[in-house]
Amino acid sequence: MASLTFYGGVEEIGGNKILLEDRGKRIWFDFGMSFEQANRYFSEFLQPKKHHGGVDLLELGLLPTLPDMGGLYREDYLSHAAIETSDKAVYDAVFLTHAHADHSSYVHFLRREIPVYASNVTKEILGVVETTSTSGFTDLTRYRETFGLRERKKGGGLMRIRGEEAEASRDFRVMEENTRVLIGDTGVQAIAVNHSIPGACGYIVHTSEGAVVYTGDLRFHGYGGELTRRFTEKAAEAKPIALICEGTRTDETESVTEQDVQDKVCEITRGKSLVIANYPWKDTERMTSFYEAAKSCNRRLAISLKQAYLLKQLENTDAGVPSLNDENIAIYIDRKDWGLITKPGYPQDIVQQDYDNWEREFLGYSNRVTCADINRNQSDFIVRIDFFDLTDLVNIKPAKGSCYIRSVTEPFDEEAQIELDKVENWLRLFGLYPYEQIHASGHASGPELLELIKQIHPKVLIPIHTKKPEYFKDNLQGTGIEVRMPTYGERMALP
């Protein structure tokens, strides 16, 4: 008998952790953070402590508490927290749909020998997160042992294992699209979908009871919308007994497209001095929208160092991102530490010390720009500046006639509203208020999801990643599709 158990995404948006058990195998689909749950307890300045070994996350319900969790979670953390571990992993695989934190970030806490499968693009993005993040919880494609000791080489006691000594390999495997991976006798097939991050996929899982389809997160209105339509067709061909479907935007009936974003940005940009924008750094389709708008307005899109590193890592993949050497791309080198990038007379090796190792390569690019360059040529740029870099406005000094475009989702909780209030204070200070809000969601609308479900026509629909799962029950009456509401931690037999 096959079964599903949901440890996240139940009447909430995100935090997906879905356990499939079939023929003695135990397979996870996504292992992400619940933003809603995490924000109840943590904030930017109140974070989990590594020395707790994940116990705080277990006690708060952010990580599932399981009878055999010693065979799921990493041994170094559990041992340090005096929790019994298993001799071996008792879970067989994790399949990730994409690299957003609410689907992937708690991979950090898993045993390193449990195979993690994802697309090549997803693996590269998670690698960028590992390299560029300042968080201590980003062992996603790699694994760094914590709390380890070794003998001092010259004697005299013990010392902590650090750096390269702490590096150990995580069993991370690239998932080729349409190739069926067998976990025992259960076959898992990845199908690409369009979402607000490249490399996203859904899954068709061939269980002992029949096919189970998992959408992950998807949309039809991105530049790659045909991927989602193709996924829908392939899912329908599988004649699934169950469809696990996201429902983020059940309240919305229409979708702003990426083309709409591009057109609106272009319209706003014409006639402006400097255009400052904020959009999600991993969203390369949104980057493309701003890039195309900049190009059509004879400007350059100035991207951040983190985005430059992302493009560098994705340049040999099928992500379809702009080239770092494109004439309409500039790399914005912001001032850090001593702020020497705009101060003449310092040797290059001294200037480089203001930046992390992964950033230093870009200091030598011919298309690099600084705040001084942007200040002198404001009408030549659309520059991306996110919340944490708003202080750069002090150096850039936007001229009269400049504008700010906010291209991220509206605040979804009190903390996000407080952040937006601070943004608006900065914008007022520099004459950039009121600002323009232009955003296209990474998710399909309610009617689009209903059409997808009817086309796939599973025997059972299981709505997750939604605040309103009853929407599907109300709107699928008379279709012959049974809607089952998942309950956190409760096993659901299939079909």
DRENLUMSE-269002 format. One record per residue (C-alpha): residue in one letter; z, x, y. Coordinates in pm, whole numbers, padded with zeros to 5 digits, always signed. Each point is the difference from the previous one (the first is absolute). Layout:
BEGIN
AZXY;...
//
This chain:
BEGIN
M+00000+00000+00000;A-00086+00122+00350;S+00228-00060+00298;L+00034+00070+00371;T+00315+00071+00200;F-00006+00020+00379;Y+00239+00235+00179;G-00153-00037+00346;G-00253-00204+00192;V+00184-00322-00090;E+00001-00228+00305;E-00042+00309+00217;I-00293+00198+00131;G-00009+00337-00171;G+00233+00190-00227;N-00219-00067-00304;K+00144+00124-00329;I-00148-00185-00298;L+00093+00084-00359;L-00242-00096-00278;E+00130+00024-00357;D-00253-00025-00281;R-00006+00122-00360;G+00296+00229+00053;K-00139+00154+00320;R+00158-00033+00345;I-00231+00040+00295;W+00077-00029+00373;F-00247-00122+00258;D+00098+00142+00339;F+00343+00136+00082;G+00046-00059+00370;M+00263-00041+00269;S+00102-00345+00120;F-00007+00033+00379;E+00188-00326+00043;Q+00282+00105-00231;A+00011+00359+00125;N+00017-00109+00365;R+00311-00201-00074;Y+00189+00320-00066;F-00195+00292+00142;S-00173+00098+00323;E-00167+00306+00148;F+00341+00164+00051;L+00179-00145-00303;Q-00167+00118-00318;P+00096+00038-00369;K+00182+00321-00088;K-00165+00224-00257;H+00337+00106-00141;H+00060-00361-00109;G-00273+00053-00258;G-00152-00340+00067;V+00326-00184-00070;D-00003-00155+00347;L-00347-00144-00063;L+00111-00133-00338;E+00311-00164+00145;L-00202-00160+00280;G-00259-00135-00241;L-00282+00212+00143;L-00052+00164-00337;P+00030-00219-00311;T+00316+00048-00205;L-00107+00005-00364;P+00196+00051-00324;D-00215+00303-00085;M-00059+00135+00348;G+00091+00348-00123;G-00345+00002-00154;L-00165-00113+00324;Y+00156+00187+00292;R-00007+00372+00065;E+00256+00202-00191;D+00108+00230+00283;Y+00112-00294+00217;L+00175-00192-00278;S+00181+00305-00133;H+00124+00091+00348;A+00130-00356+00038;A+00171+00020-00343;I-00230-00265-00149;E-00102+00043-00362;T-00362+00103-00053;S-00229-00036-00299;D-00152+00283-00199;K-00345-00137+00075;A-00184-00257+00208;V+00014-00352-00143;Y-00276-00134+00226;D-00360+00082-00070;A-00195-00002+00329;V-00017-00107+00364;F-00323-00129+00153;L-00020-00001+00381;T-00232-00231+00190;H+00005+00199+00326;A+00193+00245+00216;H+00195-00236+00227;A+00374+00064-00022;D+00080-00355-00113;H-00202+00068-00315;S+00054+00370-00067;S+00289+00174+00177;Y+00268-00044-00267;V-00208+00204-00245;H+00216+00277+00145;F+00293-00122-00210;L-00183-00010-00334;R+00022+00253-00281;R-00273+00259+00040;E-00140-00038-00353;I-00084-00370+00043;P-00378-00004+00064;V-00099-00139+00340;Y-00357-00130+00032;A-00189-00064+00325;S-00342+00051+00155;N-00091+00349+00120;V+00012-00116+00363;T+00347-00147-00050;K+00118+00327-00150;E-00137+00195+00297;I+00168-00230+00252;L+00333+00024-00181;G-00043+00378+00010;V-00046-00019+00377;V+00322-00204+00024;E+00182+00267-00202;T-00125+00285+00218;T+00041-00160+00342;S+00311-00214-00042;T+00341+00111+00120;S+00172-00235-00246;G+00182+00145-00298;F-00133-00266-00236;T-00369+00076-00039;D-00044+00147-00348;L-00301-00217-00075;T-00271+00213-00161;R+00226+00299-00051;Y+00365+00046-00097;R+00263+00228+00152;E+00321+00041-00195;T+00313-00068+00201;F+00358+00114-00069;G-00119+00282-00228;L+00180+00336-00023;R-00096+00340-00138;E+00155+00342-00038;R-00045+00235+00293;K-00257+00265-00091;K+00234+00279+00100;G+00304-00163-00152;G+00300-00136+00177;G-00002-00365-00089;L-00230-00297+00046;M-00238-00115+00268;R-00192-00320+00069;I-00356-00035-00124;R-00230-00039+00300;G-00365+00024+00097;E-00248+00094-00271;E+00279+00036-00256;A+00074-00373+00037;E-00363-00105-00047;A-00081-00177-00325;S-00304-00201-00087;R-00003-00379+00008;D-00234-00160-00252;F-00236-00152+00258;R-00339-00108-00135;V-00313-00104+00190;M-00125-00342-00106;E-00377-00029-00022;E-00132-00343+00096;N-00118-00220-00290;T+00136+00247-00256;R+00247-00164-00235;V+00320+00203-00041;L+00184-00076-00322;I+00379-00012-00002;G+00049-00056-00369;D-00230-00293-00070;T+00022-00140+00353;G-00306+00079+00211;V+00022+00035+00378;Q-00314-00011+00215;A-00005+00078+00375;I-00241-00183+00231;A-00036+00103+00366;V+00090-00253+00270;N-00009+00008+00379;H+00331+00035+00182;S+00128+00164+00317;I+00019+00335-00175;P-00270+00177-00203;G+00026+00041-00375;A+00153-00342-00068;C-00060-00172-00333;G+00100-00297-00209;Y+00047+00005-00377;I-00127-00186-00304;V+00250+00050-00282;H-00107-00079-00356;T+00316-00109-00181;S+00064-00139-00347;E+00001-00351+00150;G-00314+00040+00212;A-00100+00145+00337;V+00246+00016+00290;V-00141+00064+00348;Y+00200+00152+00286;T-00157-00013+00347;G+00224+00250+00178;D-00072-00049+00372;L-00352-00093+00104;R-00224-00151+00265;F-00360-00112+00041;H-00040+00073+00372;G+00003+00382+00001;Y-00309+00220+00000;G+00036+00024-00378;G+00042-00373-00060;E-00264+00009-00271;L+00247+00196-00215;T+00237-00296-00003;R-00282-00239-00082;R-00104+00224-00290;F+00362+00015-00121;T+00013-00381+00004;E-00313-00022-00211;K+00124+00251-00256;A+00340-00168-00017;A-00168-00336-00067;E-00208+00156-00279;A+00322+00110-00172;K+00111-00368-00032;P+00364+00093+00070;I+00300-00179-00138;A+00190+00098+00316;L-00077+00108+00355;I+00268+00177+00206;C-00119-00064+00355;E+00124+00111+00340;G+00057-00265+00268;T+00085+00179+00322;R-00198-00223+00237;T+00032-00349-00147;D+00070-00141+00348;E-00326+00128+00147;T-00337-00165-00045;E-00227+00249+00175;S-00042+00375-00004;V-00075+00242+00282;T-00243+00250-00149;E-00022+00376+00049;Q-00332-00061+00175;D+00185-00234+00241;V+00248+00281+00071;Q-00281+00248+00062;D-00185-00237+00235;K+00314-00089+00195;V+00107+00364+00039;C-00346+00084+00128;E+00011-00289+00247;I+00341+00106+00135;T-00089+00369+00017;R-00303-00038+00226;G+00094+00069+00360;K+00349+00128-00081;S+00141+00339+00078;L+00207+00125-00294;V+00033-00228-00304;I+00318+00056-00202;A+00032-00168-00339;N+00237-00033-00289;Y-00114-00094-00349;P+00139+00082-00349;W-00061+00365-00079;K-00105-00062-00362;D-00242-00280+00091;T-00330+00186+00002;E-00198-00324+00045;R+00188-00064+00325;M-00066+00360+00095;T-00368-00067-00065;S+00013-00308+00226;F+00135+00209+00286;Y-00235+00287-00080;E-00305-00228+00014;A+00123-00156+00324;A+00054+00345+00153;K-00345+00110-00113;S-00173-00303+00151;C+00184+00060+00329;N-00090+00372+00011;R+00359+00104-00061;R+00186+00201-00258;L+00277-00136-00220;A+00293+00242+00021;I+00193-00022-00326;S+00345+00138-00076;L+00071+00311-00205;K+00118-00215-00290;Q-00324-00196+00006;A-00198+00322+00017;Y+00180+00123-00310;L-00072-00334-00170;L-00372+00028+00074;K+00002+00358-00124;Q+00151-00107-00333;L-00240-00293-00038;E-00321+00181+00095;N-00108+00055-00364;T+00090-00352-00119;D-00181-00332+00019;A+00232-00130+00276;G-00289-00010+00250;V+00194+00149+00291;P-00142+00164+00316;S-00055+00376-00010;L+00249+00221+00180;N-00295+00184+00154;D-00167-00313+00136;E-00089+00031+00369;N+00184-00325+00075;I+00323+00119-00165;A+00260+00213+00178;I+00326+00130-00146;Y+00290-00061+00236;I+00244+00292-00012;D+00321-00137+00146;R+00266+00223+00148;K+00281+00081-00243;D+00318+00205-00004;W-00050+00248+00290;G-00315-00179+00116;L-00205+00322+00009;I-00339-00155-00080;T-00061-00058+00372;K+00173+00316+00126;P-00227+00305+00051;G+00103+00352-00082;Y+00166-00050-00337;P-00139+00169-00313;Q-00155-00238-00252;D+00255+00083-00268;I+00279-00103+00238;V-00178-00326+00091;Q-00045-00077-00369;Q+00375+00010-00052;D+00021-00333+00186;Y-00182-00163-00294;D+00048-00053-00372;N-00217+00196-00241;W-00228-00297-00074;E-00066-00048+00374;R-00091+00356+00091;E-00353-00005-00137;F-00103-00262+00258;L+00109+00215+00295;G-00318+00202-00049;Y-00245-00293-00017;S-00258-00001+00277;N+00049-00375+00058;R+00375+00023+00054;V+00134-00146+00325;T+00338+00008+00171;C+00175-00229+00247;A-00143+00215+00279;D-00358-00051-00126;I+00051-00374-00022;N+00161-00014+00345;R-00302+00172+00158;N-00262-00213-00179;Q+00163-00336-00054;S-00312-00216-00018;D-00132+00218-00284;F+00263-00111-00252;I+00160-00264-00210;V+00319+00175-00111;R+00231-00118-00275;I+00368+00026+00089;D+00253-00169-00223;F+00354-00115+00071;F+00161+00338-00067;D-00234+00182+00241;L+00028-00228+00304;T+00173+00281+00187;D-00342+00172+00010;L-00090-00241+00281;V+00217+00216+00226;N-00246+00288-00052;I-00322-00201-00018;K+00075-00203+00315;P-00241-00294-00053;A-00206-00068+00312;K-00027-00336+00170;G-00235-00221-00197;S+00120+00127-00339;C+00102-00238-00276;Y+00197-00020-00323;I-00128-00168-00317;R+00254-00094-00262;S-00174-00038-00335;V+00290-00053-00239;T+00161-00314-00132;E+00231-00212+00213;P+00376+00065-00040;F+00126-00145-00329;D+00374+00052+00047;E+00262+00074+00265;E-00032+00377-00038;A-00377-00013+00052;Q+00052-00216+00310;I+00245+00255+00142;E-00261+00271-00060;L-00265-00207+00182;D+00239-00053+00293;K+00028+00378+00036;V-00378+00037-00014;E-00037-00255+00277;N+00253+00187+00217;W-00214+00314-00027;L-00317-00193+00075;R+00150-00157+00312;L+00111+00343+00119;F-00358+00131-00014;G-00179-00312+00122;L-00138-00089-00344;Y+00162-00345-00022;P-00112-00260-00089;Y-00172+00153-00301;E-00270-00120-00239;Q+00096-00116-00350;I-00290+00028-00250;H+00069+00000-00371;A-00168-00092-00328;S+00231-00059-00292;G-00022+00187-00327;H+00035-00328-00187;A-00216-00301-00083;S+00078-00335+00164;G+00144-00296-00189;P-00337-00177-00050;E-00163+00327-00110;L+00271+00052-00261;L-00038-00354-00129;E-00373+00056-00040;L+00064+00329-00183;I+00246-00170-00236;K-00235-00289-00074;Q-00284+00239-00071;I+00210+00214-00237;H+00158-00318-00144;P+00290+00142-00200;K+00210-00219-00228;V+00310+00104+00197;L+00036+00113+00362;I+00305+00206+00099;P+00033+00036+00380;I+00174+00312+00132;H+00006+00203+00323;T+00042-00328+00189;K+00268-00188+00191;K-00151-00335-00097;P-00086-00008-00371;E+00009-00383+00007;Y-00324+00009+00200;F-00188+00069-00321;K+00167-00278-00197;D-00074-00248+00281;N-00366+00102+00028;L-00098+00055-00363;Q+00091-00343-00133;G-00279-00150-00209;T-00166+00337-00070;G+00146+00044-00347;I+00178+00317+00111;E+00372+00015-00074;V+00201+00160+00283;R+00312+00184-00117;M+00256+00120+00250;P+00146+00340-00092;T+00374+00059+00015;Y+00134+00348+00074;G+00097+00177-00324;E-00085-00295-00226;R-00242+00065-00284;M-00305-00226-00004;A-00177-00039-00333;L-00380-00005-00012;P-00207-00208-00006;
//
